[in-house]
């Protein structure tokens, strides 16, 4: 199925974003390259958002109610995948927002 990325990898990407961005702050501050932290968050946000598209397409394609139990199961699983990936996108955006508001290199 084409929803496994949204279901499993999107939450893992949100965790990876947090770990890598946190680890990069020290280097970015010492080399005065804060844009690197923004690039990390942007990369993970786009990668996670792209994972929503196949799950959304499957969810929309299985929306009709006349397909039996198998179609209903696929629709439900696609909905869960969309929700997991969308929540992961919101988490990444929420972790990125303080980088815009608060200077990460406060000495």
Secondary structure, 3 states (H helix, E strand, C coil): CCCHHHHHHHHHHHHHHHHHHHHHHHHHHHCCCCHHHHHHHHHHHHHHHHHHHHHHHHHHHCCCCCCHHHHHHHHHHHHHHHHHHHHHHHHHHHHHHHHHHCCCCCC
